[in-house]
Amino acid sequence: MNTENQRTSDLNRVLNRRSILGLTALAAANLAISYWMGQQAYSWMPPQASAESVLVDKLFSFMTAIGTFIFIGVIGTLLYSVVFQRAAKYDSTDGPPIEGNLWLEVVWTAVPIMLIIWIGTVSYSTYDQMSLLSPFAPQEMKTPGTVPGDKKESVPGDPEPTQTFAPIEVHSRQWAWEFRYPEDGVSSTELHLPVNQRARFKLTSEDVLHGFFVPAFRVKQDIVPGREIDFSFTPIREGRYRLRDSEYSGTYFAANQTNVVVESEEEYRQWLLAAAQNPPTAAENVAFESFSRAVEGSISLGWATVRPAPAPIVNYTSSEKDSYE
Amino acid sequence: MSDASVEVRSPDPQASRQPEPGAPDNWRRFFTFSTDHKVIGIQYIVTAFIFFLFGGLLAMVMRGELITPEADLVDRTVYNGLFTMHGTIMLFMWTFPMLNGLANYLVPLMIGARDMAFPRLNAAAFWMVPVFGIILIASFFIPGGPSQSGWWAYPPVSLQNPTGNLINGQALWLLAVALSGVSSIMGAVNIVTTIFRMRAPGMGWFKMPAFCWTVLSAQMIQLIGLPALTAGAVMLLLDLTVGTSFFDPTRGGDPVLYQHFFWFYSHPAVYVIVLPIFGVFSEVFPVYARKPLFGYPVVVVSSLMITVLSLVVWVHHMFASGTPGWMRMLFMFTTMAISIPTGIKVFAWVATVWGGKLRLTTAMLFALGGLSTFLFAGITGIMLSSAPFDIHVNNTYFVVGHFHYVINGAVVMGFYAAIYHWFPKMTGRMYYEGLGKLHFALTFIGINMIFLPMHPLGLLGMPRRVASYDPEFAFLNVIASLGGFLLGVSTLPFILNMLSSWNQGEKAGNNPWRAIGLEWLVSSPPPHENFEEIPVVVSPPYGYGSNEPLVSNNPAGEALA
């Protein structure tokens, strides 16, 4: 058909406006910028303090590079059109009546499919590696209905713990974190972990959903009341980091945070011994203190709130004024 | 008069007398139980926009609180109530009613129908909006204040009810959400039936404008998904008021089950929201680029693919929740798959614009702005679908930034594009381009200024829904807050433009943009019952550059012949 031929030639004219060479040069420039952005992505993250964080940052860098390439490609094309393909003031004619192009449509369907398979595979293997490193693998998540106190069934494939330390009990409540080291008789509002050792946890909540989140470790797990969730990761860098509640838990949600101290095994053992000697005292607790202050004073409470649990009584207390990275 | 028109017209003489109170120049009709789809469409849009301003005001108070690290501007309980109500109002009282308004106004005109299939049901669905809106707003004034459990209302927080009263903010919230679900289901039945049954002669599926395809795809999600959310809301209401234990863990309920009910609908809801905006992009780009929509059949079929896939991705909101690893991996792959039909659309719009004869009217600027923010949100969306990365940024400001790029970026800018594009049709007047462009510039800068800094904040580990935060996040929060205030200011030129143009704008002809489509063949504003004679469609849509007639008759009748 005549119109068909005309449309094809219109398309060719549009497509060939830039030579293949020019397009290749632009793609190469885009590739270079995307690679550079991928490298920059590492600097947008908190310190890499766990084995998991190294894997996650690598994945993020990879996705940032691909994303940048697509973003620049699409926005660059649109900007070119906006700048150079405007209609003249009194030009009321139409553009070329191109209704589609099979070849182009196949390419822009196939390329995203391949990219998705690529990103999916890399993500899967990253998740798998994190699972290998840490037993929050599928079989490790307890099934609904398991309540604390039930005897834990041994799971096939459960790696024999090579660690020398027992799991740490993480007790969350409105609004305090409490960490218990049952074998050492220590309870603390600050989490202490030995470096380069698998850290294992049993996460429980006394009231509502909470989230165990340490940005420097890139790990996060919701804590569900009525369940005991096994969780683990490996800290690899000594320092003091922030632990935050990541699942909205009511009025003082934002204040429900504390610190994690990663230290050498020797320091860790010393801390455990020293802490066990301390008499239990009431810890500093932002939620309980500000609630009590508001009730005593004449400050308006605003709207209704759940009464915070009293400050936890522990051997070792931390302060909100402590520094962290 | 053709046979078709006789068939559609009601034989009841009462019905044919209705045009008098509903005459296009009678403004009082907007305050009546009118059954005219055009009146209902504008009622929806204006009502929703008032709620948008209110929800935006709440957001500005929140940004005021977040401009400093400490919780100092408002009490923590007030902040928590504010973000709960902001999210609820923006979704259930702005976005959904606004999109129903666009669909109501445009679908019958675009498919060549005189009204919706069930006009009274249509009016009833609209009038439920002010009812549940008042219920929701009333919760600000009852003892204990409004719901403070976030718009997800996850139990057990949502079941805690510190006031101890039977009538509390959470109960009113749940009642309003359930009613909103019923209203939306009524709207969806109507719109789907209209598109299936009332297309003009000759308008086969592949001659139907892309906007109608996207609305159909979106409303089918409403029919499938909304019953799950509405049922979840009713069960939660029963737990809260009469003491059942569907979700209460202390009495054997499962709080994670609620998350499944909630996200089974509330993730697809994102596509209910964004699909019609994809439709707006597909309508606006061809007009102002003077080119047909590139790859029209693939673009419209990809809407249906999105509908199907959207029903099997909900667990990606629960990657860090109490979900097993196999579930995380399965839903990671389904979620990534949804980017393929979405990507097809984005490339098709770029190809539509490419090589055209562009006119950068306000509508076109908003469509281009919406497309670019959507592209950015799509890229961060693929990142979020990757479970190991999501575990780090889940429930942080990265997610807040991502979905605001979708909703305030793509959807609100797409809405503005639609309003500027069809304003002459709706009102018979032209808007002022200068004010429109000022509105675009402020909106575009505001959106990027408030939502871009949220991404690094989330990467650094700032959780969402916090009334206070650690001091290292202060700098980026200040920029975001300033952007938020700018975004608030950006609505002023829009309101000024709309009000003054509607009153005294230059008169618009039938088709000021030289656009192709049935709605542009009738007068502006269109007469009651739209078409004097039902159009007979003979060409596919978007015939720019082809000079082929769209219809074989004159739908406007003799008056304009």
Boltz contact constraints between the chains, C-beta under 6 A:
constraints:
  - contact:
      token1: [A, 14]
      token2: [B, 355]
      max_distance: 6.0
  - contact:
      token1: [A, 44]
      token2: [B, 456]
      max_distance: 6.0
  - contact:
      token1: [A, 44]
      token2: [B, 459]
      max_distance: 6.0
  - contact:
      token1: [A, 45]
      token2: [B, 459]
      max_distance: 6.0
  - contact:
      token1: [A, 46]
      token2: [B, 460]
      max_distance: 6.0
  - contact:
      token1: [A, 46]
      token2: [B, 461]
      max_distance: 6.0
  - contact:
      token1: [A, 56]
      token2: [B, 388]
      max_distance: 6.0
  - contact:
      token1: [A, 56]
      token2: [B, 389]
      max_distance: 6.0
  - contact:
      token1: [A, 56]
      token2: [B, 392]
      max_distance: 6.0
  - contact:
      token1: [A, 59]
      token2: [B, 388]
      max_distance: 6.0
  - contact:
      token1: [A, 59]
      token2: [B, 389]
      max_distance: 6.0
  - contact:
      token1: [A, 60]
      token2: [B, 389]
      max_distance: 6.0
  - contact:
      token1: [A, 63]
      token2: [B, 383]
      max_distance: 6.0
  - contact:
      token1: [A, 67]
      token2: [B, 379]
      max_distance: 6.0
  - contact:
      token1: [A, 71]
      token2: [B, 379]
      max_distance: 6.0
  - contact:
      token1: [A, 74]
      token2: [B, 350]
      max_distance: 6.0
  - contact:
      token1: [A, 74]
      token2: [B, 375]
      max_distance: 6.0
  - contact:
      token1: [A, 75]
      token2: [B, 372]
      max_distance: 6.0
  - contact:
      token1: [A, 77]
      token2: [B, 350]
      max_distance: 6.0
  - contact:
      token1: [A, 78]
      token2: [B, 350]
      max_distance: 6.0
  - contact:
      token1: [A, 81]
      token2: [B, 353]
      max_distance: 6.0
  - contact:
      token1: [A, 81]
      token2: [B, 354]
      max_distance: 6.0
  - contact:
      token1: [A, 85]
      token2: [B, 358]
      max_distance: 6.0
  - contact:
      token1: [A, 86]
      token2: [B, 358]
      max_distance: 6.0
  - contact:
      token1: [A, 87]
      token2: [B, 357]
      max_distance: 6.0
  - contact:
      token1: [A, 87]
      token2: [B, 359]
      max_distance: 6.0
  - contact:
      token1: [A, 94]
      token2: [B, 290]
      max_distance: 6.0
  - contact:
      token1: [A, 94]
      token2: [B, 544]
      max_distance: 6.0
  - contact:
      token1: [A, 94]
      token2: [B, 545]
      max_distance: 6.0
  - contact:
      token1: [A, 95]
      token2: [B, 290]
      max_distance: 6.0
  - contact:
      token1: [A, 95]
      token2: [B, 291]
      max_distance: 6.0
  - contact:
      token1: [A, 95]
      token2: [B, 356]
      max_distance: 6.0
  - contact:
      token1: [A, 95]
      token2: [B, 357]
      max_distance: 6.0
  - contact:
      token1: [A, 95]
      token2: [B, 545]
      max_distance: 6.0
  - contact:
      token1: [A, 97]
      token2: [B, 292]
      max_distance: 6.0
  - contact:
      token1: [A, 97]
      token2: [B, 545]
      max_distance: 6.0
  - contact:
      token1: [A, 97]
      token2: [B, 546]
      max_distance: 6.0
  - contact:
      token1: [A, 99]
      token2: [B, 292]
      max_distance: 6.0
  - contact:
      token1: [A, 100]
      token2: [B, 294]
      max_distance: 6.0
  - contact:
      token1: [A, 100]
      token2: [B, 295]
      max_distance: 6.0
  - contact:
      token1: [A, 105]
      token2: [B, 295]
      max_distance: 6.0
  - contact:
      token1: [A, 105]
      token2: [B, 298]
      max_distance: 6.0
  - contact:
      token1: [A, 108]
      token2: [B, 347]
      max_distance: 6.0
  - contact:
      token1: [A, 109]
      token2: [B, 344]
      max_distance: 6.0
  - contact:
      token1: [A, 112]
      token2: [B, 340]
      max_distance: 6.0
  - contact:
      token1: [A, 112]
      token2: [B, 343]
      max_distance: 6.0
  - contact:
      token1: [A, 113]
      token2: [B, 340]
      max_distance: 6.0
  - contact:
      token1: [A, 116]
      token2: [B, 336]
      max_distance: 6.0
  - contact:
      token1: [A, 120]
      token2: [B, 333]
      max_distance: 6.0
  - contact:
      token1: [A, 120]
      token2: [B, 336]
      max_distance: 6.0
  - contact:
      token1: [A, 123]
      token2: [B, 386]
      max_distance: 6.0
  - contact:
      token1: [A, 123]
      token2: [B, 388]
      max_distance: 6.0
  - contact:
      token1: [A, 126]
      token2: [B, 388]
      max_distance: 6.0
  - contact:
      token1: [A, 127]
      token2: [B, 387]
      max_distance: 6.0
  - contact:
      token1: [A, 127]
      token2: [B, 388]
      max_distance: 6.0
  - contact:
      token1: [A, 130]
      token2: [B, 388]
      max_distance: 6.0
  - contact:
      token1: [A, 137]
      token2: [B, 325]
      max_distance: 6.0
  - contact:
      token1: [A, 138]
      token2: [B, 324]
      max_distance: 6.0
  - contact:
      token1: [A, 138]
      token2: [B, 325]
      max_distance: 6.0
  - contact:
      token1: [A, 138]
      token2: [B, 326]
      max_distance: 6.0
  - contact:
      token1: [A, 141]
      token2: [B, 324]
      max_distance: 6.0
  - contact:
      token1: [A, 144]
      token2: [B, 254]
      max_distance: 6.0
  - contact:
      token1: [A, 208]
      token2: [B, 156]
      max_distance: 6.0
  - contact:
      token1: [A, 208]
      token2: [B, 157]
      max_distance: 6.0
  - contact:
      token1: [A, 215]
      token2: [B, 461]
      max_distance: 6.0
  - contact:
      token1: [A, 218]
      token2: [B, 392]
      max_distance: 6.0
  - contact:
      token1: [A, 220]
      token2: [B, 320]
      max_distance: 6.0
  - contact:
      token1: [A, 220]
      token2: [B, 391]
      max_distance: 6.0
  - contact:
      token1: [A, 220]
      token2: [B, 394]
      max_distance: 6.0
  - contact:
      token1: [A, 222]
      token2: [B, 320]
      max_distance: 6.0
  - contact:
      token1: [A, 222]
      token2: [B, 321]
      max_distance: 6.0
  - contact:
      token1: [A, 222]
      token2: [B, 322]
      max_distance: 6.0
  - contact:
      token1: [A, 224]
      token2: [B, 322]
      max_distance: 6.0
  - contact:
      token1: [A, 225]
      token2: [B, 249]
      max_distance: 6.0
  - contact:
      token1: [A, 226]
      token2: [B, 249]
      max_distance: 6.0
  - contact:
      token1: [A, 244]
      token2: [B, 463]
      max_distance: 6.0
  - contact:
      token1: [A, 246]
      token2: [B, 395]
      max_distance: 6.0
  - contact:
      token1: [A, 246]
      token2: [B, 463]
      max_distance: 6.0
  - contact:
      token1: [A, 248]
      token2: [B, 150]
      max_distance: 6.0
  - contact:
      token1: [A, 248]
      token2: [B, 465]
      max_distance: 6.0
  - contact:
      token1: [A, 250]
      token2: [B, 157]
      max_distance: 6.0
  - contact:
      token1: [A, 251]
      token2: [B, 76]
      max_distance: 6.0
  - contact:
      token1: [A, 251]
      token2: [B, 77]
      max_distance: 6.0
  - contact:
      token1: [A, 254]
      token2: [B, 466]
      max_distance: 6.0
  - contact:
      token1: [A, 254]
      token2: [B, 467]
      max_distance: 6.0
  - contact:
      token1: [A, 254]
      token2: [B, 468]
      max_distance: 6.0
  - contact:
      token1: [A, 302]
      token2: [B, 75]
      max_distance: 6.0
  - contact:
      token1: [A, 302]
      token2: [B, 77]
      max_distance: 6.0
  - contact:
      token1: [A, 302]
      token2: [B, 78]
      max_distance: 6.0
  - contact:
      token1: [A, 303]
      token2: [B, 77]
      max_distance: 6.0
  - contact:
      token1: [A, 303]
      token2: [B, 81]
      max_distance: 6.0
  - contact:
      token1: [A, 303]
      token2: [B, 144]
      max_distance: 6.0
  - contact:
      token1: [A, 303]
      token2: [B, 145]
      max_distance: 6.0
  - contact:
      token1: [A, 304]
      token2: [B, 144]
      max_distance: 6.0
  - contact:
      token1: [A, 304]
      token2: [B, 162]
      max_distance: 6.0
  - contact:
      token1: [A, 304]
      token2: [B, 163]
      max_distance: 6.0
  - contact:
      token1: [A, 305]
      token2: [B, 77]
      max_distance: 6.0
  - contact:
      token1: [A, 305]
      token2: [B, 162]
      max_distance: 6.0
  - contact:
      token1: [A, 306]
      token2: [B, 160]
      max_distance: 6.0
  - contact:
      token1: [A, 306]
      token2: [B, 162]
      max_distance: 6.0
